[in-house]
Amino acid sequence: MSERFCVDCAMPLVHLPGPERDPGERRRLARKIKPQYAQGYLVKVTQAQNLSEAELILMLLLEEGIPGLQQRAVGFDQPDYRDILVPESGAEAAREALAPIERRTVD
């Protein structure tokens, strides 16, 4: 079902006339997520050197429809290192989307 129909009864939803409500930033971002990339356990796809880089990577992934999150990397003396995690179903697509960036940082 899409949000054009009621989840319970499958009847079409009708929008009331009036000013458009701002859906909010979180809802706008959530609408970018492709359901096929949101299944399974979280897996690490890359690592960022700091919080700003982690947020940039997460926004790049979201533009591809891949949800993700960052967490402090385990085992590093540097507290700024962040692991980037995505659901299993989106891991391959995430690695492909990040491949040009990974290659540039290695060179």
Secondary structure in CASP SS format (residue, H / E / C, confidence):
PFRMAT SS
TARGET T0000
AUTHOR 0000-0000-0000
METHOD secondary structure of the structure
MODEL  1
M C 1.00
S C 1.00
E C 1.00
R C 1.00
F E 1.00
C C 1.00
V C 1.00
D C 1.00
C C 1.00
A C 1.00
M C 1.00
P E 1.00
L C 1.00
V C 1.00
H C 1.00
L C 1.00
P C 1.00
G C 1.00
P C 1.00
E C 1.00
R C 1.00
D C 1.00
P C 1.00
G C 1.00
E H 1.00
R H 1.00
R H 1.00
R H 1.00
L H 1.00
A H 1.00
R C 1.00
K C 1.00
I C 1.00
K C 1.00
P H 1.00
Q H 1.00
Y H 1.00
A C 1.00
Q C 1.00
G C 1.00
Y C 1.00
L E 1.00
V E 1.00
K E 1.00
V E 1.00
T E 1.00
Q E 1.00
A E 1.00
Q C 1.00
N C 1.00
L H 1.00
S H 1.00
E H 1.00
A H 1.00
E H 1.00
L H 1.00
I H 1.00
L H 1.00
M H 1.00
L H 1.00
L H 1.00
L H 1.00
E H 1.00
E C 1.00
G C 1.00
I C 1.00
P C 1.00
G C 1.00
L E 1.00
Q E 1.00
Q E 1.00
R E 1.00
A C 1.00
V C 1.00
G C 1.00
F C 1.00
D C 1.00
Q C 1.00
P C 1.00
D C 1.00
Y C 1.00
R E 1.00
D E 1.00
I E 1.00
L E 1.00
V E 1.00
P E 1.00
E H 1.00
S H 1.00
G H 1.00
A H 1.00
E H 1.00
A H 1.00
A H 1.00
R H 1.00
E H 1.00
A H 1.00
L H 1.00
A H 1.00
P H 1.00
I H 1.00
E H 1.00
R H 1.00
R H 1.00
T H 1.00
V H 1.00
D C 1.00
END
